[in-house]
Amino acid sequence: MLRLTWVQPEDLIAHELHQATLDGREPSAIAARWRAAGGQQAPLRAGASPTPASRYLRQLAEDLLDELADLPSNLADAEPTDLNRIKASCPEWPHPSAGRRAPTPAHLEAAWLGRAAGCLLGKPVEKLPLDGIRQLAAATGNWPLTTYFTAKGVPEDLLIAYPWNRRSAPTSLAENIDGMPEDDDLNYPLLNLLLLQRHGRTFTPTDAARLWLDELPAGRTFTAERLAYRNLLTGLEPPHTARHRNPFREWIGALIRADLHGWTNPGDPAAAAEQAHRDATLTHTANGVYAAMFIAAVIATAATGTHDIHACLRTGLTVVPPRSRLAAAIHHAVQLAHEHDDFTTVVDKLHATYAATHHWVHAIPNTALITAALTHADGDFTGSICRAVSGGWDTDSNGATAGSIAALLAGTPAALPDRWTAPLKNRLATSVGDFNGTGFDTLAQLTHQEATRP
């Protein structure tokens, strides 16, 4: 039986009911109708429930999805998606720094390597609960985290209780790493490199959509990206692709696509954020978009050669609507990181705040965790990726973003510890375009060309 993940209406409706609660709509009456008809909750970690719903329940789910979309939100004014309204709500919207200077190829190679290493660190424990991550690492003397996970020495009963991510373990445990395996957290930066090569910085969401249809296999998409892809195939155009029956539009997908926008706009966080907005609105709305803009602005600031992660994060906040839930989460994360010497305490408090109310792939808690990790580690590369992954939730995505930023601050590949970069073997696997097997040094040169394009 083929159960396509992230697209079944009977699974989407429960996610959308939860999303409506978060974004200021009142879904209780619709939720009661769904429960009365026998509708189930959304799968906690998988993308599809194990058995198909009846034709009646599936049709009801589709109708209720449309009804939920029409509900008014009491957060609409504080959390716009339109760029002009976002800018109007941000009183400290940034200006370009004087004498824009592109990062060197060495800076960009470090950033690509950092993104890959952080992603690879998080891959085997993706989807695992926090306690499982801690126990697996501690069983091999790797807690607090300092290097890649290994299965060597882990008791069998612990592996049964907390199995490694089945798709990732064969290529991402320390004993198995042989170059950087394919991952969506690297596929999307590659796609955005193609996007800039073909259309430049003035690309439109429609340009991005066409590129996806040409270059991105549908099976390599997840959550909001998969639904936007489906919406494109049914004839919808951006930004409606982000909104139509897409309960994942505030999840992390747009954030993981933001790096290229920052790398290619050094010293101009506003331009980076605007570029990220055009990309993000293909698939996301509101806080899902702000997360991408925030990361792009942070990276654009880091790409100037600064080593001050705290200044980078403060600049990133200037492109986030200050009354939004994401802005509150970022402020909270920074405060926790400054208040507690032990990062485990920071993580526990973040989970106490968000775990019961937000999916593990939602942009708000994951952006908060990335921010807390970078702040607590003072931008140090190893400290940042290990803290980001040790915090759970979307471990590979968080490790990738923290690694990209911290490596850019470090400045050169030589500044990154060899234990992280040597296993990558300067080789990236991907299904995107002609990039399979490409080296990170080559990717840095290609990115530098886009960063210096007039």
Secondary structure, DSSP 8 states (H G I E B T S, - for coil): ----TTT-HHHHHHHHHHHHHHTT---HHHHHHHHHTT-----SSSSS-SS---HHHHHHHHHHHHHHHTS--TTTTTS--SHHHHHHH-TT-----SS-----HHHHHHHHHHHHHHHHHHGGGTT--HHHHHHHHHTTT--S--S----TT--HHHHHHS---TTTHHHHSTTT--SB---HHHHHHHHHHHHHHHHGGG--HHHHHHHHHHH--GGG--HHHHHHHHHHHTT--TTHHHHTT-TTTTBSTTGGG-HHHHHTSTT-HHHHHHHHHHHHTTT--HHHHHHHHHHHHHHHHHTTT---HHHHHHHHHTTS-TTSHHHHHHHHHHHHHHH-SSHHHHHHHHHHHHTTTS-TTBHHHHHHHHHHHHHHTTT-HHHHHHHHHHT-SSHHHHHHHHHHHHHHHH-SGGGS-HHHHGGGTT-B--SSTT-TTB-HHHHHHHHHHHHT--
